[in-house]
Amino acid sequence: MKTPSIGALALGIVPFVAMCFTVALWDRVQPLVLGLPFNLFWLILWILLTPCCLWGAYRLDSTADRNSSHDG
């Protein structure tokens, strides 16, 4: 099993941090965004962005894996 790169780990942890450790920043109802309270909008946004972050992490690791197999 290959150890993930630092960039892939960082991209994987971004959604977790954005949803769990930033509550004090977005825990309010106002303003309304797209008719949703801001806190609900923030969570839905990160639920939708999580696959993008994980795809980016996968691409970083697959590119690094491809480059290392050509070097060998």
Jmol script that loads the backbone (N, CA, C; Angstrom):
load data "model"
ATOM      1  N   MET A   1       0.842  -1.178   0.000  1.00  0.00           N
ATOM      2  CA  MET A   1       0.000   0.000   0.000  1.00  0.00           C
ATOM      3  C   MET A   1       0.887   1.242   0.000  1.00  0.00           C
ATOM      4  N   LYS A   2       0.545   2.175  -0.899  1.00  0.00           N
ATOM      5  CA  LYS A   2       1.323   3.404  -1.059  1.00  0.00           C
ATOM      6  C   LYS A   2       0.851   4.455  -0.060  1.00  0.00           C
ATOM      7  N   THR A   3       1.790   5.179   0.502  1.00  0.00           N
ATOM      8  CA  THR A   3       1.458   6.275   1.418  1.00  0.00           C
ATOM      9  C   THR A   3       0.953   7.462   0.606  1.00  0.00           C
ATOM     10  N   PRO A   4      -0.178   8.058   0.999  1.00  0.00           N
ATOM     11  CA  PRO A   4      -0.698   9.205   0.245  1.00  0.00           C
ATOM     12  C   PRO A   4       0.207  10.419   0.380  1.00  0.00           C
ATOM     13  N   SER A   5       0.173  11.261  -0.656  1.00  0.00           N
ATOM     14  CA  SER A   5       0.991  12.473  -0.641  1.00  0.00           C
ATOM     15  C   SER A   5       0.393  13.492   0.332  1.00  0.00           C
ATOM     16  N   ILE A   6       1.203  14.463   0.698  1.00  0.00           N
ATOM     17  CA  ILE A   6       0.751  15.524   1.603  1.00  0.00           C
ATOM     18  C   ILE A   6      -0.395  16.315   0.969  1.00  0.00           C
ATOM     19  N   GLY A   7      -0.300  16.579  -0.324  1.00  0.00           N
ATOM     20  CA  GLY A   7      -1.363  17.315  -1.020  1.00  0.00           C
ATOM     21  C   GLY A   7      -2.679  16.565  -1.011  1.00  0.00           C
ATOM     22  N   ALA A   8      -2.620  15.252  -1.221  1.00  0.00           N
ATOM     23  CA  ALA A   8      -3.838  14.441  -1.207  1.00  0.00           C
ATOM     24  C   ALA A   8      -4.447  14.414   0.192  1.00  0.00           C
ATOM     25  N   LEU A   9      -3.617  14.294   1.200  1.00  0.00           N
ATOM     26  CA  LEU A   9      -4.124  14.318   2.568  1.00  0.00           C
ATOM     27  C   LEU A   9      -4.761  15.667   2.898  1.00  0.00           C
ATOM     28  N   ALA A  10      -4.131  16.741   2.448  1.00  0.00           N
ATOM     29  CA  ALA A  10      -4.667  18.082   2.696  1.00  0.00           C
ATOM     30  C   ALA A  10      -6.027  18.251   2.027  1.00  0.00           C
ATOM     31  N   LEU A  11      -6.141  17.813   0.770  1.00  0.00           N
ATOM     32  CA  LEU A  11      -7.428  17.922   0.081  1.00  0.00           C
ATOM     33  C   LEU A  11      -8.490  17.044   0.739  1.00  0.00           C
ATOM     34  N   GLY A  12      -8.082  15.920   1.286  1.00  0.00           N
ATOM     35  CA  GLY A  12      -9.036  15.040   1.951  1.00  0.00           C
ATOM     36  C   GLY A  12      -9.532  15.598   3.276  1.00  0.00           C
ATOM     37  N   ILE A  13      -8.707  16.383   3.948  1.00  0.00           N
ATOM     38  CA  ILE A  13      -9.081  16.899   5.264  1.00  0.00           C
ATOM     39  C   ILE A  13      -9.846  18.218   5.178  1.00  0.00           C
ATOM     40  N   VAL A  14      -9.756  18.931   4.055  1.00  0.00           N
ATOM     41  CA  VAL A  14     -10.412  20.235   3.915  1.00  0.00           C
ATOM     42  C   VAL A  14     -11.917  20.178   4.198  1.00  0.00           C
ATOM     43  N   PRO A  15     -12.688  19.251   3.592  1.00  0.00           N
ATOM     44  CA  PRO A  15     -14.129  19.238   3.889  1.00  0.00           C
ATOM     45  C   PRO A  15     -14.438  18.939   5.358  1.00  0.00           C
ATOM     46  N   PHE A  16     -13.663  18.058   5.963  1.00  0.00           N
ATOM     47  CA  PHE A  16     -13.869  17.728   7.370  1.00  0.00           C
ATOM     48  C   PHE A  16     -13.674  18.963   8.242  1.00  0.00           C
ATOM     49  N   VAL A  17     -12.602  19.677   7.994  1.00  0.00           N
ATOM     50  CA  VAL A  17     -12.324  20.889   8.758  1.00  0.00           C
ATOM     51  C   VAL A  17     -13.403  21.940   8.497  1.00  0.00           C
ATOM     52  N   ALA A  18     -13.800  22.090   7.233  1.00  0.00           N
ATOM     53  CA  ALA A  18     -14.792  23.110   6.872  1.00  0.00           C
ATOM     54  C   ALA A  18     -16.146  22.853   7.522  1.00  0.00           C
ATOM     55  N   MET A  19     -16.496  21.590   7.712  1.00  0.00           N
ATOM     56  CA  MET A  19     -17.799  21.283   8.305  1.00  0.00           C
ATOM     57  C   MET A  19     -17.762  21.191   9.827  1.00  0.00           C
ATOM     58  N   CYS A  20     -16.649  20.763  10.374  1.00  0.00           N
ATOM     59  CA  CYS A  20     -16.621  20.482  11.818  1.00  0.00           C
ATOM     60  C   CYS A  20     -15.987  21.580  12.673  1.00  0.00           C
ATOM     61  N   PHE A  21     -14.944  22.200  12.187  1.00  0.00           N
ATOM     62  CA  PHE A  21     -14.177  23.109  13.031  1.00  0.00           C
ATOM     63  C   PHE A  21     -14.403  24.584  12.732  1.00  0.00           C
ATOM     64  N   THR A  22     -15.313  24.889  11.818  1.00  0.00           N
ATOM     65  CA  THR A  22     -15.594  26.294  11.515  1.00  0.00           C
ATOM     66  C   THR A  22     -16.994  26.700  11.958  1.00  0.00           C
ATOM     67  N   VAL A  23     -17.599  25.930  12.820  1.00  0.00           N
ATOM     68  CA  VAL A  23     -18.979  26.176  13.247  1.00  0.00           C
ATOM     69  C   VAL A  23     -19.151  27.585  13.805  1.00  0.00           C
ATOM     70  N   ALA A  24     -18.219  28.066  14.567  1.00  0.00           N
ATOM     71  CA  ALA A  24     -18.347  29.403  15.159  1.00  0.00           C
ATOM     72  C   ALA A  24     -18.421  30.496  14.091  1.00  0.00           C
ATOM     73  N   LEU A  25     -17.879  30.236  12.919  1.00  0.00           N
ATOM     74  CA  LEU A  25     -17.895  31.228  11.852  1.00  0.00           C
ATOM     75  C   LEU A  25     -19.223  31.294  11.101  1.00  0.00           C
ATOM     76  N   TRP A  26     -19.911  30.137  10.972  1.00  0.00           N
ATOM     77  CA  TRP A  26     -21.115  30.105  10.153  1.00  0.00           C
ATOM     78  C   TRP A  26     -22.387  29.738  10.911  1.00  0.00           C
ATOM     79  N   ASP A  27     -22.353  29.626  12.194  1.00  0.00           N
ATOM     80  CA  ASP A  27     -23.526  29.214  12.960  1.00  0.00           C
ATOM     81  C   ASP A  27     -24.471  30.402  13.183  1.00  0.00           C
ATOM     82  N   ARG A  28     -25.166  30.766  12.120  1.00  0.00           N
ATOM     83  CA  ARG A  28     -26.159  31.832  12.185  1.00  0.00           C
ATOM     84  C   ARG A  28     -27.188  31.599  11.079  1.00  0.00           C
ATOM     85  N   VAL A  29     -28.339  32.178  11.240  1.00  0.00           N
ATOM     86  CA  VAL A  29     -29.413  32.004  10.270  1.00  0.00           C
ATOM     87  C   VAL A  29     -29.299  33.045   9.159  1.00  0.00           C
ATOM     88  N   GLN A  30     -28.979  34.276   9.515  1.00  0.00           N
ATOM     89  CA  GLN A  30     -28.887  35.346   8.522  1.00  0.00           C
ATOM     90  C   GLN A  30     -27.473  35.435   7.994  1.00  0.00           C
ATOM     91  N   PRO A  31     -27.235  35.693   6.776  1.00  0.00           N
ATOM     92  CA  PRO A  31     -28.162  35.992   5.701  1.00  0.00           C
ATOM     93  C   PRO A  31     -28.753  34.719   5.111  1.00  0.00           C
ATOM     94  N   LEU A  32     -29.840  34.872   4.410  1.00  0.00           N
ATOM     95  CA  LEU A  32     -30.403  33.754   3.662  1.00  0.00           C
ATOM     96  C   LEU A  32     -29.657  33.656   2.329  1.00  0.00           C
ATOM     97  N   VAL A  33     -29.289  32.456   1.962  1.00  0.00           N
ATOM     98  CA  VAL A  33     -28.601  32.218   0.689  1.00  0.00           C
ATOM     99  C   VAL A  33     -29.426  31.209  -0.091  1.00  0.00           C
ATOM    100  N   LEU A  34     -29.897  31.615  -1.256  1.00  0.00           N
ATOM    101  CA  LEU A  34     -30.780  30.775  -2.080  1.00  0.00           C
ATOM    102  C   LEU A  34     -32.005  30.321  -1.286  1.00  0.00           C
ATOM    103  N   GLY A  35     -32.480  31.164  -0.395  1.00  0.00           N
ATOM    104  CA  GLY A  35     -33.649  30.860   0.409  1.00  0.00           C
ATOM    105  C   GLY A  35     -33.379  29.957   1.600  1.00  0.00           C
ATOM    106  N   LEU A  36     -32.125  29.604   1.820  1.00  0.00           N
ATOM    107  CA  LEU A  36     -31.753  28.730   2.935  1.00  0.00           C
ATOM    108  C   LEU A  36     -31.032  29.546   4.001  1.00  0.00           C
ATOM    109  N   PRO A  37     -31.221  29.184   5.265  1.00  0.00           N
ATOM    110  CA  PRO A  37     -30.400  29.811   6.307  1.00  0.00           C
ATOM    111  C   PRO A  37     -28.918  29.547   6.004  1.00  0.00           C
ATOM    112  N   PHE A  38     -28.072  30.491   6.362  1.00  0.00           N
ATOM    113  CA  PHE A  38     -26.665  30.398   6.009  1.00  0.00           C
ATOM    114  C   PHE A  38     -26.023  29.108   6.502  1.00  0.00           C
ATOM    115  N   ASN A  39     -26.354  28.679   7.730  1.00  0.00           N
ATOM    116  CA  ASN A  39     -25.719  27.472   8.263  1.00  0.00           C
ATOM    117  C   ASN A  39     -26.095  26.229   7.451  1.00  0.00           C
ATOM    118  N   LEU A  40     -27.335  26.133   7.003  1.00  0.00           N
ATOM    119  CA  LEU A  40     -27.747  24.996   6.185  1.00  0.00           C
ATOM    120  C   LEU A  40     -27.092  25.073   4.803  1.00  0.00           C
ATOM    121  N   PHE A  41     -27.038  26.269   4.251  1.00  0.00           N
ATOM    122  CA  PHE A  41     -26.369  26.453   2.958  1.00  0.00           C
ATOM    123  C   PHE A  41     -24.905  26.023   3.036  1.00  0.00           C
ATOM    124  N   TRP A  42     -24.216  26.417   4.111  1.00  0.00           N
ATOM    125  CA  TRP A  42     -22.800  26.081   4.282  1.00  0.00           C
ATOM    126  C   TRP A  42     -22.589  24.570   4.308  1.00  0.00           C
ATOM    127  N   LEU A  43     -23.427  23.862   5.061  1.00  0.00           N
ATOM    128  CA  LEU A  43     -23.283  22.407   5.141  1.00  0.00           C
ATOM    129  C   LEU A  43     -23.574  21.740   3.806  1.00  0.00           C
ATOM    130  N   ILE A  44     -24.628  22.169   3.126  1.00  0.00           N
ATOM    131  CA  ILE A  44     -24.958  21.584   1.822  1.00  0.00           C
ATOM    132  C   ILE A  44     -23.850  21.877   0.816  1.00  0.00           C
ATOM    133  N   LEU A  45     -23.310  23.082   0.864  1.00  0.00           N
ATOM    134  CA  LEU A  45     -22.212  23.435  -0.029  1.00  0.00           C
ATOM    135  C   LEU A  45     -21.037  22.476   0.148  1.00  0.00           C
ATOM    136  N   TRP A  46     -20.664  22.212   1.395  1.00  0.00           N
ATOM    137  CA  TRP A  46     -19.522  21.333   1.625  1.00  0.00           C
ATOM    138  C   TRP A  46     -19.839  19.873   1.341  1.00  0.00           C
ATOM    139  N   ILE A  47     -21.094  19.483   1.480  1.00  0.00           N
ATOM    140  CA  ILE A  47     -21.476  18.123   1.086  1.00  0.00           C
ATOM    141  C   ILE A  47     -21.289  17.970  -0.421  1.00  0.00           C
ATOM    142  N   LEU A  48     -21.592  19.024  -1.171  1.00  0.00           N
ATOM    143  CA  LEU A  48     -21.419  18.980  -2.623  1.00  0.00           C
ATOM    144  C   LEU A  48     -19.950  19.138  -3.042  1.00  0.00           C
ATOM    145  N   LEU A  49     -19.164  19.874  -2.271  1.00  0.00           N
ATOM    146  CA  LEU A  49     -17.752  20.082  -2.605  1.00  0.00           C
ATOM    147  C   LEU A  49     -16.841  18.921  -2.182  1.00  0.00           C
ATOM    148  N   THR A  50     -17.296  18.095  -1.245  1.00  0.00           N
ATOM    149  CA  THR A  50     -16.470  16.987  -0.760  1.00  0.00           C
ATOM    150  C   THR A  50     -16.034  16.045  -1.882  1.00  0.00           C
ATOM    151  N   PRO A  51     -16.945  15.596  -2.773  1.00  0.00           N
ATOM    152  CA  PRO A  51     -16.465  14.732  -3.863  1.00  0.00           C
ATOM    153  C   PRO A  51     -15.438  15.415  -4.761  1.00  0.00           C
ATOM    154  N   CYS A  52     -15.542  16.715  -4.947  1.00  0.00           N
ATOM    155  CA  CYS A  52     -14.550  17.448  -5.749  1.00  0.00           C
ATOM    156  C   CYS A  52     -13.184  17.409  -5.081  1.00  0.00           C
ATOM    157  N   CYS A  53     -13.157  17.615  -3.777  1.00  0.00           N
ATOM    158  CA  CYS A  53     -11.893  17.558  -3.037  1.00  0.00           C
ATOM    159  C   CYS A  53     -11.292  16.158  -3.091  1.00  0.00           C
ATOM    160  N   LEU A  54     -12.130  15.138  -2.931  1.00  0.00           N
ATOM    161  CA  LEU A  54     -11.624  13.769  -2.950  1.00  0.00           C
ATOM    162  C   LEU A  54     -11.166  13.371  -4.350  1.00  0.00           C
ATOM    163  N   TRP A  55     -11.845  13.868  -5.389  1.00  0.00           N
ATOM    164  CA  TRP A  55     -11.409  13.622  -6.756  1.00  0.00           C
ATOM    165  C   TRP A  55     -10.031  14.258  -6.983  1.00  0.00           C
ATOM    166  N   GLY A  56      -9.861  15.480  -6.488  1.00  0.00           N
ATOM    167  CA  GLY A  56      -8.565  16.146  -6.612  1.00  0.00           C
ATOM    168  C   GLY A  56      -7.468  15.378  -5.886  1.00  0.00           C
ATOM    169  N   ALA A  57      -7.778  14.848  -4.716  1.00  0.00           N
ATOM    170  CA  ALA A  57      -6.801  14.049  -3.974  1.00  0.00           C
ATOM    171  C   ALA A  57      -6.452  12.782  -4.755  1.00  0.00           C
ATOM    172  N   TYR A  58      -7.438  12.152  -5.345  1.00  0.00           N
ATOM    173  CA  TYR A  58      -7.204  10.960  -6.161  1.00  0.00           C
ATOM    174  C   TYR A  58      -6.316  11.290  -7.355  1.00  0.00           C
ATOM    175  N   ARG A  59      -6.606  12.417  -8.013  1.00  0.00           N
ATOM    176  CA  ARG A  59      -5.810  12.824  -9.176  1.00  0.00           C
ATOM    177  C   ARG A  59      -4.363  13.118  -8.774  1.00  0.00           C
ATOM    178  N   LEU A  60      -4.178  13.780  -7.641  1.00  0.00           N
ATOM    179  CA  LEU A  60      -2.808  14.047  -7.177  1.00  0.00           C
ATOM    180  C   LEU A  60      -2.038  12.754  -6.965  1.00  0.00           C
ATOM    181  N   ASP A  61      -2.678  11.794  -6.301  1.00  0.00           N
ATOM    182  CA  ASP A  61      -1.990  10.533  -6.025  1.00  0.00           C
ATOM    183  C   ASP A  61      -1.806   9.694  -7.277  1.00  0.00           C
ATOM    184  N   SER A  62      -2.776   9.684  -8.165  1.00  0.00           N
ATOM    185  CA  SER A  62      -2.627   8.873  -9.374  1.00  0.00           C
ATOM    186  C   SER A  62      -1.568   9.475 -10.293  1.00  0.00           C
ATOM    187  N   THR A  63      -1.480  10.804 -10.349  1.00  0.00           N
ATOM    188  CA  THR A  63      -0.440  11.451 -11.140  1.00  0.00           C
ATOM    189  C   THR A  63       0.936  11.176 -10.544  1.00  0.00           C
ATOM    190  N   ALA A  64       1.048  11.280  -9.238  1.00  0.00           N
ATOM    191  CA  ALA A  64       2.321  10.998  -8.569  1.00  0.00           C
ATOM    192  C   ALA A  64       2.710   9.531  -8.749  1.00  0.00           C
ATOM    193  N   ASP A  65       1.723   8.636  -8.715  1.00  0.00           N
ATOM    194  CA  ASP A  65       1.981   7.213  -8.893  1.00  0.00           C
ATOM    195  C   ASP A  65       2.464   6.935 -10.314  1.00  0.00           C
ATOM    196  N   ARG A  66       1.836   7.576 -11.302  1.00  0.00           N
ATOM    197  CA  ARG A  66       2.234   7.411 -12.692  1.00  0.00           C
ATOM    198  C   ARG A  66       3.658   7.931 -12.925  1.00  0.00           C
ATOM    199  N   ASN A  67       3.970   9.088 -12.337  1.00  0.00           N
ATOM    200  CA  ASN A  67       5.307   9.659 -12.484  1.00  0.00           C
ATOM    201  C   ASN A  67       6.374   8.785 -11.830  1.00  0.00           C
ATOM    202  N   SER A  68       6.072   8.209 -10.679  1.00  0.00           N
ATOM    203  CA  SER A  68       7.062   7.374  -9.994  1.00  0.00           C
ATOM    204  C   SER A  68       7.270   6.053 -10.722  1.00  0.00           C
ATOM    205  N   SER A  69       6.255   5.534 -11.421  1.00  0.00           N
ATOM    206  CA  SER A  69       6.435   4.279 -12.148  1.00  0.00           C
ATOM    207  C   SER A  69       7.274   4.489 -13.405  1.00  0.00           C
ATOM    208  N   HIS A  70       7.264   5.705 -13.968  1.00  0.00           N
ATOM    209  CA  HIS A  70       8.101   6.002 -15.124  1.00  0.00           C
ATOM    210  C   HIS A  70       9.553   6.232 -14.733  1.00  0.00           C
ATOM    211  N   ASP A  71       9.778   6.673 -13.510  1.00  0.00           N
ATOM    212  CA  ASP A  71      11.135   6.952 -13.047  1.00  0.00           C
ATOM    213  C   ASP A  71      11.905   5.671 -12.761  1.00  0.00           C
ATOM    214  N   GLY A  72      11.189   4.622 -12.350  1.00  0.00           N
ATOM    215  CA  GLY A  72      11.801   3.403 -11.865  1.00  0.00           C
ATOM    216  C   GLY A  72      12.453   2.624 -12.923  1.00  0.00           C
TER     217      GLY A  72
END
end "model"
wireframe off; spacefill off
backbone 0.3
color backbone group
